[in-house]
Amino acid sequence: MPDRFVGRARTDDAIRHDAPRPTTSGTVRGRADKPDVATQAIRLPDATQAIFVDRSGRRGRRLRWTAYAVLLLVLVLLALLWLSQVAVVG
Amino acid sequence: MGTWREGQKIGDTQHIATPEPRKSRFAGRRWIIAGVGTLVLANLLAIGAYANSRFAPDNEGEPGLQDAVPAAVRDGGPVVDTRTGRVASHQVPDRTIVLTFDDGPDPLWTPQVLDVLHKHGVPATFFVLGSQTSRHPEFVDRMVREGHEVGVHTFTHPDLAGMDGWRQRLEISQTRSAIAYAAGVTTPLLRLPYSSGVDSLDNKHWSVVQGAGGQNMVSVFDDTDSRDWARPGVDQIVRSSTPPDGRGAVVLLHDAGGDRSQTVAALDTFIPQMRQRGYRFTTVEGAFGDQAPGLAAGKASRADQIRGGLLVWAVKVADGTNRLLWFLLLLVGALTLIRTLVLFGFALRHARRRRARTWSWGAEVHEPVTVIVPAYNERRTIAAAVRTLATGNHPGIEVLVIDDESDDGTAEEVEALGLPNVRVVRVPGGGKASALNAGIALARHDLLVMVDADTVVTPDAIHKLVQPFADPRVGAVAGNVKVGNRRRLIGLWQHIEYVIGFNLDRRLYDTLRCMPTIPGALGGFRRQAVHEAGGLSRATLAEDTDLTMAIHRAGWRVVYEETAVARTEAPDTLGQLWRQRYRWSYGTMQAMWRHRRAVVEHGASGRFGRRGLPFIALFSVVLPLFAPVLDILAVYGLFFLDRVEALVAWLVVMVIQAVTAILAFRLDREPLRPLWTLPLQQLVYRQMMYLVLVHAAATALTGGLLKWQHLRRSGEVAAEA
């Protein structure tokens, strides 16, 4: 039966070989677990989410301003058309 | 307590869990946009009508009095120049032919005429119509590029003699502008519509010629009239065009206004024949330029071109709008006709099958039923509704009233009835869907019936409603809901609509297995089907439509039982009706969108998605959305087309509606008397329903939040129960 190593494995990590001692500088140093950025909480779909509703109002604003712009352009063109006809026969 | 959505409290007690939307700054402007849109459409239709003015081909009428026409003009040549205030008339030199073409350009015949002229290397003068130039500017450009001359033949081909001065000036100036845009030239040549030789010039037309001179225009008449508009045959056209004794002539021909194949063929003969006789071909300017200076075309100014561009594009857009409207009219007409025929066929077959003695759903269903009545502030109607439900003749009816935090004593009203088979449960205000879900959870039986609190039922309604559950494949049943409050006109209109909707549409949907909605007023459900459908969702404002579609997708059959009758209270003002239908339309769109994936799914869901959803979308959304085209073109026809034809077309539509209504009323064994309101319904109610649908579609597009409003109850139906 091969020898079994029981205990802590050796490591090259210099910090772990140091004996604990109080810090000598104002800055706190040490190691902390990295935050787990790979995993995110699943956001469940909201069954009460109202369909078509855009709470930001962005879609409505865009459509509204597009409608304003188109209507204004058409109105200007129509006004120009009528004025150009009236100007000639007037 | 309150209403929660997306993890946030969005309101306190409400009948339905939708928050009160903020007052939109846009709300008032909607009507301005609608008004401006209507104004633009009216303008386009008017421009289109003007550019499409019908005219008769040239013909010879008897001239009127001629005493004011100078003898020098009547006996002179075909070119009359009054530009300087002095009258000058010019003859065509001998052995000279000026070919002139009126009424073009035409996309079919003008290129053929130009090809023949090009083949023989002959120039000609084209008197074009402004409206036609606007539609086909490329041919006018080609004329000028190939060395031809272009003149004015007015914009819409009216008889200028009968018109005001401003209208005459408009006809000429518009055509000059269109030519300026199309070919970049300006022309001083004019040919009056319906004119021929100078000998037929009468006093009225002479004043037009003088007026044209004031606009720096020279009038061009003809020496020989080919009379090609009458299509007398190629030889006759050639003979009519040929001047006698080697004299010169301005020849009148047409490159538009009908079939011009004879003109094209005659040209091919006429040109070589006249050349053999020693004739030369030239333009008006080529023949008269020496005698009358200033006949040549000039370069159009930038302002003229811009003015012409505006006009040309206005006509093009107006024509496009016109074509689109006519196409939509055909589409709507065809769909309506198909739908009517299909409705008739399927509804009659459905009714015949159901009334057959052999018809049965299976063994009679006697299983106990839980009737769920969601109620929010329904004190005026709840007692009558609950009493008719609880005293129904079906064995084992349990009525479960879910009081959605009412504050008008609804629950107490029910408790005061003291009926042993009625339970009242008070739930936190969460809306109708939540209340129904609570009712489903608390129901003691597996057969469920959902009834609105403003609805009363006949004693056997519940028993008949649950009979289709004898078939284990049936998951939901729609009852036959009628309008109970019919004293006012608005109630009668809705009554007609309900009878048609329930007796024709639902029979059709039942046959095609794509019933879109089990009405909230009276619907039966198998608890398992509701569970498999996921219960009632608050995601849409038409929770009944949403649930029905989900039940279809879960593989259950949804059927119609016309003998289960309920009477409900319909909105009694136009404002209330608008709000109700606005919500229904919006909710139906939401439900269809929510279940859109069914189109690509397999199994029962896919079957509903591919068969039912497109059918519902086509006939419940697309057809009503485009149906206003019927009324728009009816109004357009009254103003711009043959009024009798327009009126007849509109009456035909009304007759179809009337026949449909009569059939529905007969199938439902309803008296026909309310149908006297049908003509008025076509004038007010139908248009209002269009606007509601457009409003709902606009809200869906812009992402607006629709407001739910609790309808005011009159208690009329309850009082009669």
Interface residues (C-beta under 8 A of the other chain):
Chain A: D46 A47 T48 Q49 A50 I51 F52 V53 D54 R55 G57 R59 G60 L63 R64 A67 Y68 L71 V74 L75 L77 L78 L80 L81 S84 Q85 V88 V89 G90
Chain B: W4 R5 E6 G7 A17 T18 F26 I33 V36 G37 V40 N43 W166 R167 R169 L170 S173 Q174 S177 I306 R307 L310 L311 A314 S537 R538 A539 T540 Y586 M589 Q590 W593 R594 T699 A700 L701 T702 G703 G704 L705
